[in-house]
């Protein structure tokens, strides 16, 4: 039975999820037996594949990228809040799309995150997002209140803590589970950073030192940038902003951890009587500017240009530089042109999942679509998904067995298409764009019709029927995308 007030199953808070696209909340991690994920990368050629010994110019910073953009108010065509993010990870690290129901929890219960166990709260909210298959958390996602969060690997002059703590993906999930608006989600994440610190392997189940994090956090009425040190943080409300992997907040931060300025002074990071400049004080001195220069320029062009739409954000997520350009995979890793919003630097990092969403001012007015893509968005398609209804099982499937057994995996299918396209991007990308355009046109016609029918059902109070209709539409969408990806893979 669906609650007329919230539009969610009234019983999901008292039992484990049985949705096809949900991972059991108590199962935690999914093992990933991939050598390229578990072992540190030792070499990279100019084309981003295994080759000669890595250049001395390579550093820990080369192994973590991510780009997000948030805009609202005068920065968007209709004044709504728009969010988009590319998750850049090891190229063969599967990143399925999962959903979890809202739930009540017993007093005194604990929750096992990726590396640490923490106190559970009395109530957690319904959410969905992309999750690297081996970890507990999410790279990015949205919840039932229209809160969207994405994280980015960052470093500061304060070292990453050696003992296990929170990782950025856990903090994204916890913010979505516990935050009813952007400010509340920010406070959840900030408090957890102060209490538990940030530490533990974040690129694979084990084997790396992890990193600190920044976050874009937004809802239909506000947007925030949150950046962290080891256990400190600073945040600012924004109308338009982009994040990569460098710290961005200067002296314009609005709220921060209580000891932020004192710690900077004590450690010799800041010697001025002026208000603390967060970026100037805490940015690492050896930050390689070429990693973020081009990506920051691409975001600035969008934010400083015409008012944005959700379509503009999808184009930005596929950005390789000039409009319609192919990835610059032949550039040296010291060349800023090698690093684009849509990332192609295998085996260092590659875009493995993407999200774009127009956040509703009134989340209860539904349905509202969340657009997602698997593997690199330039070789794939953005498809609409909904918190109401069940995410298709193939969206939540991490890997497809070599013998073809088990649940199909859209992520694996799209990764295979990406790898084949990478043999000759100049030739294959135009073919893929034309092929996906046909699918997108069909999906969009059906989407508008289904959303209209579901809205009418919700007005009548028939939430079960509306959710079932959305589930069937998402299942049909998944079947179309799988068939198209296989057909396109054969055609190129």
Buried (B, 14 or more C-beta within 10 A) or exposed (E): EBEEEBBBBEEBBEEEBEBBBBBEBEEEBBEBEBEBBBEEBEEBBBBBEEEEEBBEEBBBBBBBBBBBBBBBBEBBBEEBBBBBBBBBBBBBBBBBBBBBBBBEBEEEEEBBBBBBEBEBBEEBBBBBBBBBBBBBBBBBBBBBBBBBBBBBBBBBBBEBBEEBBBBBBBBBBBBBBBBBBBBBBBBBBBBBBBEBBBBBBBBBBEEBBBBBBBBBBBBBBBBBBBBBBBBBBBBBBBBBBBBBBBBBBBBEBEBBBEEBBEBBBEEEBBEEEEEBBBBBBBBBEEBBEBBBBBBBEBBEEBBEEEBBBBEBBBBBBBBBBEEEBBBBBEBEBEEBBBBBBBBBBBBBBBBBBBBBBBBBEEBEEBBBBBBBBBBBBBBBBBBBBBBBBBBBBBBBBBBBEEEEEEBBBBBBBBBBBBBBBBEEBEEBBEEBBEBBEEBBEEBEEBBEEBBEBBBEBBEEEBBEBBBBBBBEBBBBBBEBBBEBBBEBBEEB
